[in-house]
Amino acid sequence: MPLVNHKFTLASRPVGMPKRENWAYVEEPVRDLGTGEVLVKVLLISLDPAMRGWIRDQRSYVPPVPIGEVMRALALGKIVRSENPKFSAGDYVTGTLGLQEYCISDGKGLMAVDSRLAPLPKFVSVLGMTGMTAYFGLLETGQPQAGDSVVVSAAAGAVGSIVGQIAKIKGCRAVGIAGGAEKCRYLISGLGFDAAIDYKSEDVGAALRGACPNGVNVYFDNVGGEILEAALANLARGARIVICGAISQYNNTGATVGPRNYMSLLVNRASMKGMLVFDYASRFPEAVREMAAWMAEGKLKSREDIVNGLEKFPEAFLKLFTGENFGKLILKVAED
């Protein structure tokens, strides 16, 4: 029986928070493979804040998703047919497979997954792009030193939760900023953070002064806006700020907020640098090996928030911006 693919394409560019009408749910037959191609059955799709940026019609590190095209998404799948000598049916792979049930690929950009190392969802979270972002963003851009106070925003999220744990592994103090008492308790009792700040009920600037009396040595920013400004106001001399994301700003219809107090970088001889995980693609295997070893030793944990059903994408995606998700948000498309 011929295979049928279901996919979400971009119907229109959102203004503010994305809505279901910005997407089209499309059905199409799966075509035959050409030479060098593989057919991947998509199992798990990573839902990431960066996807909001990919649908803006503006210059960025990747071109915007064109109207009418399948929504770009990182995912994990299983090869069901192959005309490519580098891949065999039954192989697990990750890559930019898109928001769909089946993906035909020429193999470029696909990475093999060793399912013996960890359960498959881990390769979409801690051993996937979010884990790689935390690993290289903190270690390469943040350059933490033992004894440093490392602060991370969106600390209960997919990237932030890993950043804090790696900071602890490297002998640093880990301070997380998250929304709500439950998430803050999880950071301390579940992940071993030294302190947690609830931005919904606390003055973040004052709380940072209490948690980091000698200043913030490394700030890993996932949210931008007022929380970035609070971190800038509490820097230690020589501090490093890692700009990973700015989720508080992604759905703004006006100008981006802050940072207005960037002169703190001068006063404290600090640096602020953006990082993009794809720049480290050639080194992903080494990071996966080290992080898998930390997981086996019980030093590194991850939490996945899995939503079942491709058709639930439009509503599930919004959980990233309302703070509803807890851990790595994943869309489960099919059983293995």
KEBADO-277437 format. One line per 2 residues: their letters; for each residue x, y, z of C-alpha. Coordinates in nm, 2 decimals. Each point is the difference from the previous one (the first is absolute). Example, Ala and Ser with C-alpha at 12.3 -4.5 7.8 and 13.67 -1.06 7.14 Angstrom:
2
as> 1.23 -0.45 0.78  0.14 0.34 -0.07
//
This chain:
336
mp> 0.00 0.00 0.00  0.14 0.34 -0.09
lv> 0.12 0.21 0.29  -0.18 0.33 0.08
nh> 0.18 0.29 0.16  -0.16 0.26 0.23
kf> 0.18 0.33 0.06  -0.04 0.35 0.12
tl> 0.10 0.28 -0.24  0.02 0.37 0.07
as> -0.32 0.16 -0.12  0.08 0.36 0.12
rp> 0.25 0.18 0.21  -0.13 0.06 0.36
vg> -0.03 0.34 0.16  0.06 -0.05 0.37
mp> -0.08 -0.35 0.13  -0.04 -0.26 -0.28
kr> -0.36 -0.12 -0.06  -0.13 -0.32 -0.15
en> -0.10 0.19 -0.32  0.37 0.08 -0.06
wa> 0.04 -0.37 -0.09  -0.15 -0.23 -0.26
yv> -0.03 -0.37 0.07  0.07 -0.18 -0.33
ee> -0.04 -0.36 -0.12  0.21 -0.13 -0.29
pv> 0.12 -0.34 -0.14  0.36 -0.09 0.07
rd> 0.19 -0.01 -0.33  0.25 -0.25 -0.11
lg> 0.37 0.04 0.10  0.26 0.12 -0.24
tg> 0.37 -0.11 0.00  0.17 0.10 0.32
ev> -0.32 0.07 0.19  -0.14 -0.15 0.32
lv> -0.36 -0.01 0.14  -0.01 0.09 0.37
kv> -0.31 -0.08 0.21  -0.01 0.29 0.25
ll> -0.04 -0.12 0.36  0.07 0.30 0.23
is> 0.01 0.37 -0.09  0.19 0.26 0.21
ld> -0.21 0.31 0.07  0.23 0.30 0.06
pa> -0.03 0.37 0.05  0.23 0.05 -0.30
mr> -0.28 -0.12 -0.23  -0.18 0.34 0.07
gw> 0.30 0.18 -0.15  0.01 -0.23 -0.30
ir> -0.35 0.12 -0.11  0.09 0.37 0.01
dq> 0.06 0.17 -0.33  0.33 0.15 0.10
rs> 0.37 -0.07 -0.03  0.13 -0.26 0.24
yv> 0.25 -0.29 0.02  -0.23 -0.21 -0.23
pp> -0.25 0.12 -0.26  -0.36 0.03 0.11
vp> -0.23 -0.29 -0.07  -0.18 0.09 -0.33
ig> -0.38 0.03 0.00  -0.14 -0.34 -0.11
ev> 0.30 -0.20 0.10  0.02 -0.27 0.27
mr> 0.09 0.16 0.34  0.36 -0.04 0.08
al> 0.06 -0.22 0.31  0.27 -0.21 0.15
al> -0.11 -0.36 0.05  0.09 -0.36 0.05
gk> -0.11 -0.28 -0.23  0.06 -0.35 -0.13
iv> 0.10 -0.07 -0.36  -0.26 -0.23 -0.16
rs> 0.15 0.01 -0.36  0.34 0.08 -0.12
en> 0.16 0.06 -0.34  0.31 0.15 0.17
pk> 0.30 -0.23 0.08  0.07 0.20 0.32
fs> -0.34 -0.09 0.16  -0.19 -0.32 0.05
ag> -0.37 -0.08 0.07  -0.03 -0.01 0.38
dy> 0.26 0.27 0.08  -0.11 0.27 0.24
vt> 0.10 0.35 -0.11  -0.05 0.36 0.11
gt> 0.00 0.31 -0.22  -0.22 0.28 -0.14
lg> -0.28 -0.24 -0.10  -0.29 0.25 0.02
lq> -0.34 0.00 0.16  -0.13 -0.30 -0.18
ey> -0.04 -0.38 0.02  0.24 -0.10 -0.27
ci> 0.31 0.18 -0.14  0.19 -0.07 -0.31
sd> 0.37 0.10 0.03  0.32 -0.02 -0.20
gk> 0.17 -0.09 0.32  0.18 0.34 0.05
gl> -0.04 0.12 0.35  -0.12 -0.33 0.14
ma> 0.18 -0.13 0.31  -0.01 -0.37 0.10
vd> -0.14 -0.07 0.35  0.14 -0.28 0.22
sr> -0.32 -0.11 0.18  0.21 -0.21 0.24
la> 0.13 0.31 0.17  -0.34 0.13 0.12
pl> -0.38 -0.01 -0.06  -0.09 0.17 -0.33
pk> -0.16 0.31 0.15  0.33 0.09 0.16
fv> 0.14 0.05 -0.35  -0.25 0.28 -0.05
sv> 0.08 0.16 0.34  0.32 -0.04 0.20
lg> 0.18 -0.19 -0.28  -0.16 0.21 -0.27
mt> 0.03 0.36 -0.11  -0.11 0.15 0.33
gm> 0.26 -0.20 0.19  0.27 0.09 -0.26
ta> -0.11 0.37 0.04  0.05 -0.02 0.38
yf> 0.33 -0.19 -0.03  0.17 0.22 -0.25
gl> -0.17 0.33 0.10  0.12 -0.04 0.36
le> 0.34 -0.16 -0.04  0.12 0.17 -0.32
tg> -0.17 0.34 0.02  -0.05 0.03 0.38
qp> 0.34 -0.14 0.09  -0.09 -0.08 0.36
qa> 0.27 -0.05 0.26  -0.04 -0.20 0.32
gd> -0.15 0.22 0.27  -0.18 0.23 -0.24
sv> -0.36 0.10 0.05  -0.19 -0.11 -0.31
vv> -0.35 0.14 -0.05  -0.24 -0.13 -0.26
sa> -0.35 0.12 -0.10  -0.28 -0.23 -0.10
aa> 0.18 -0.24 0.22  -0.27 -0.26 0.02
ga> -0.01 -0.02 -0.38  0.18 -0.23 -0.24
vg> 0.32 0.20 -0.03  0.01 0.18 0.33
si> -0.04 -0.32 0.21  0.30 -0.15 -0.17
vg> 0.21 0.31 0.03  -0.04 0.01 0.37
qi> 0.09 -0.37 0.04  0.31 0.03 -0.21
ak> 0.10 0.31 0.21  -0.02 -0.22 0.31
ik> 0.20 -0.28 -0.17  0.27 0.26 -0.07
gc> 0.02 0.11 0.36  -0.21 0.32 -0.03
ra> -0.29 0.14 0.20  -0.32 -0.03 -0.20
vg> -0.28 0.25 0.04  -0.32 -0.04 -0.21
ia> -0.27 0.25 -0.09  -0.33 -0.16 -0.07
gg> -0.37 0.07 0.02  -0.20 -0.15 0.29
ae> 0.07 -0.17 0.33  -0.02 -0.35 -0.14
kc> 0.27 0.06 -0.26  0.22 0.16 0.26
ry> -0.04 -0.29 0.23  0.09 -0.24 -0.28
li> 0.32 0.19 -0.08  0.13 -0.03 0.36
sg> -0.14 -0.34 0.11  0.00 -0.17 -0.34
lg> 0.30 0.14 -0.18  0.23 0.12 0.28
fd> 0.00 0.37 -0.07  0.14 0.21 0.28
aa> -0.28 0.26 -0.02  -0.31 0.07 -0.20
id> -0.17 0.34 -0.07  -0.38 0.01 -0.08
yk> -0.03 0.29 -0.24  -0.38 -0.01 0.04
se> 0.01 0.08 0.37  0.35 0.15 0.07
dv> 0.19 0.31 -0.09  0.26 -0.17 -0.22
ga> 0.26 0.27 0.04  -0.02 -0.01 0.38
al> -0.01 -0.38 0.00  0.31 -0.02 -0.21
rg> 0.19 0.23 0.24  -0.09 -0.24 0.28
ac> 0.08 -0.32 -0.19  0.33 0.14 -0.15
pn> 0.14 0.24 0.26  0.33 0.02 -0.20
gv> -0.18 0.05 -0.33  -0.09 -0.21 -0.29
nv> 0.30 -0.16 -0.18  -0.19 -0.17 -0.28
yf> -0.35 0.08 -0.11  -0.17 -0.23 -0.26
dn> -0.29 0.19 -0.15  -0.30 -0.17 -0.15
vg> -0.26 0.27 0.05  0.13 0.35 -0.06
ge> -0.20 0.31 0.12  -0.01 0.10 0.36
il> 0.17 -0.31 0.13  0.30 0.06 -0.22
ea> 0.01 0.36 0.14  -0.01 -0.14 0.36
al> 0.30 -0.22 -0.08  0.19 0.29 -0.15
an> -0.06 0.19 0.32  0.17 -0.27 0.21
la> 0.31 -0.10 -0.20  0.33 -0.09 0.16
rg> 0.32 0.15 -0.16  0.09 -0.20 -0.31
ar> -0.35 -0.16 -0.03  -0.10 -0.18 -0.31
iv> -0.36 0.02 -0.14  -0.11 -0.27 -0.24
ic> -0.29 0.12 -0.23  -0.18 -0.32 -0.09
ga> -0.36 0.13 -0.05  -0.25 0.26 0.10
is> -0.33 -0.18 0.03  -0.17 0.29 0.18
qy> 0.04 0.20 -0.31  -0.09 -0.24 -0.28
nn> -0.37 0.08 -0.02  0.03 0.38 0.05
tg> -0.18 0.21 -0.25  0.22 0.31 0.09
at> 0.37 0.06 0.05  0.22 -0.24 0.19
vg> 0.04 0.10 0.36  0.35 0.06 0.14
pr> 0.27 -0.03 0.10  0.00 0.37 0.10
ny> 0.28 -0.04 0.26  0.26 -0.15 -0.24
ms> 0.27 0.23 0.14  0.03 -0.25 0.29
ll> 0.21 -0.19 -0.25  0.25 0.28 -0.01
vn> 0.00 0.07 0.38  0.05 -0.37 0.08
ra> 0.24 -0.08 -0.30  -0.26 -0.26 -0.09
sm> -0.09 -0.16 -0.34  -0.32 -0.09 -0.16
kg> 0.00 -0.24 -0.29  -0.26 -0.19 -0.21
ml> 0.03 -0.37 -0.06  -0.15 -0.22 -0.26
vf> 0.01 -0.38 0.05  0.03 -0.08 -0.37
dy> 0.35 0.15 0.01  0.11 -0.30 0.20
as> -0.16 -0.27 -0.21  0.33 -0.18 -0.07
rf> 0.05 -0.05 0.37  -0.34 -0.13 0.09
pe> 0.12 -0.36 0.03  0.25 0.09 0.27
av> -0.26 0.19 0.20  -0.25 -0.29 -0.03
re> 0.26 -0.24 0.13  0.09 0.21 0.30
ma> -0.36 0.09 0.09  -0.11 -0.36 -0.03
aw> 0.28 -0.10 0.24  -0.12 0.27 0.25
ma> -0.36 -0.14 -0.04  0.13 -0.36 0.07
eg> 0.18 0.13 0.31  -0.32 0.18 0.13
kl> 0.15 0.34 -0.03  -0.23 0.13 -0.28
ks> -0.38 -0.03 -0.02  -0.26 0.12 -0.25
re> -0.37 0.03 0.00  -0.22 -0.03 -0.31
di> -0.34 0.14 -0.05  -0.15 -0.21 -0.27
vn> -0.32 0.09 -0.19  -0.16 -0.28 -0.21
gl> -0.12 0.06 -0.35  0.14 0.21 -0.30
ek> -0.34 0.17 -0.03  0.04 0.16 0.35
fp> 0.30 0.20 -0.12  -0.16 0.35 -0.01
ea> -0.11 -0.01 0.36  0.30 -0.19 0.13
fl> 0.24 0.25 -0.15  -0.16 0.28 0.21
kl> 0.10 -0.17 0.32  0.35 0.13 -0.06
ft> -0.11 0.36 0.03  -0.26 -0.04 0.28
ge> 0.24 -0.18 0.23  -0.22 -0.31 0.02
nf> 0.26 -0.25 -0.11  0.24 -0.15 0.25
gk> 0.32 -0.13 -0.15  0.05 -0.08 -0.36
li> -0.31 0.04 -0.21  -0.04 -0.29 -0.25
lk> -0.27 -0.09 -0.25  -0.05 -0.37 -0.03
va> -0.10 -0.09 -0.36  0.01 -0.38 -0.01
ed> 0.11 -0.31 0.19  0.33 -0.15 -0.09
//
